[in-house]
Amino acid sequence: KNLAEKWRNNWKKWAEDIYKKHSEPFFRQDNPLPLPKDGEYDEYENPFQKRMLISFGAQIACSVEVQDCLDAAKDKFEIYKKNESSLLPDFKTTVLNSVISDANITAAKENWQFLWEKYLNSKQATEKEVIYYALGLIRDAETLKTFSSYCLDSTKVRPSDALYIMGRSIAQTALGAEVSWEFMKSNWKTMGERFSNALFAVDAYISGVLSNFATEEKLNEIEDFFSNQTETLGAGLAAYRSALQSINANIAWLERHKPSIEDFIANNA
């Protein structure tokens, strides 16, 4: 943990430099510069690339908790709650992800509920996707469990979204992966009955929940759970086998490289 924290701090310094140089003038809440358009910023041949750099700088800075970036994101979100059109598309994902992944769980849960209502009321598939990916970033297991249960309620979550939310949104963090695995075990029969014909979504769900684990203990637990019910995997059998291969590969990679990585971080952080 100490090594990871040291390495994170190094990344944070780098991200802060990128943010200050490329993104802060455009992302700050007070008197931000307008984003470049065609014909502007002559030093850049492609204004689109400039906008991507600005967006990336804010995204990476907020993800490693550069405070100035987080403060700007929170300010933008407060205005967004009153005026949805105030949030530029270039920054929407960064702002929503930042306020939901906030270490202040009370504030994050309040913002989560606001965005959940947005999800329910939105008629645009692309907006729903941006929102549900953000909702999966909350650092609160109970909220993630609730979110998972909503996915089995077609009055709350469209069946076409449900498996993608559970496999790609909720399972995208270490906490979420554990919540998703426990939820999968507890509700496997129900999900098998409800989503057996959703071929590509089932693959995405199984892969998303299982593939990133990297311990023998978790591998054995997964194999034990499915040992007498592989027939229930249906269309997801290939994805399940692929997930086991990924877990084995993750385990082997860590065994091979973890000592050298720890040594590198200890000597360079």
Steps between C-alpha positions, in 0.01 A plus 500: 500500500781742586670429167174554315449829680851616411448410136161669498659818633751494216219463250314779677791741451516413132122533459500835678767631261294386200186653646661834579664525160223380272163479676465734796446820298201333332371282785513747788165635612603866522544669161590191298634541149270379221592167348684529164305492177604460139724786396604586855821419687723514194783320679288185477432351161191322630270673753335163566831362629537805721154442646585135561816601686304747712238236581761232573696730731191568710394136498835363619548776758160445659549122496813531718334766718687816402314737730463798265350271238262335749387838631425620147311178424287535813422863419398404147276224634318734736420728206406199286240399759325832439572530128579183309617684189777671699723190485702471181504153340884504509491503880179315583654157564780648711263707713247222561769241575672736742199583715382139521844362589544769768662365817235692694241223491217718631548751219552224245176325600306824469643560153439135413131537575480813285664322207286193550192717450667642189551148371135408559373811322743511209374398157843500337693171490840672488422714803374197692827322425715789626290516816496130579876470460541782751251346745714186523795697640353573842715369786207364699416131490138542610428746221659264249286215632191715460608596147542131420151419626356778282642317199252217562208742501396581145300800622827660608764367260439401140577130448732605216708698752486269801780253428730772367447702817576203725796379295662823386386776735459345843788254451750760378661556843647251747213564742246475222646174371454340843144632528423379147638152566296460819192627319562259212516206739186602686293569189646267239182298448288813458741654253527176305124492457472866412797556272571159343439628147709817531811343343738795476383660825547173691856476368570859607352436844692183577825639364457833679433346840754217496794580271690746719540283808858393562524261794492123533241537775257683273567264210415199719191673632372569147576149378332348804185706446459395137638146532157335510309751291700578189190413299332809647759721330331445166621763253752621757702176518772626264524827692530305826784287367671810364463669840670205671786529252527871579510435874771238456695741282461776761628268772799391290582859405499613862716208610750580227512877523381613845845487668667707227213749495517544878877546472460757224239698693707489821799645316320752281201626697 
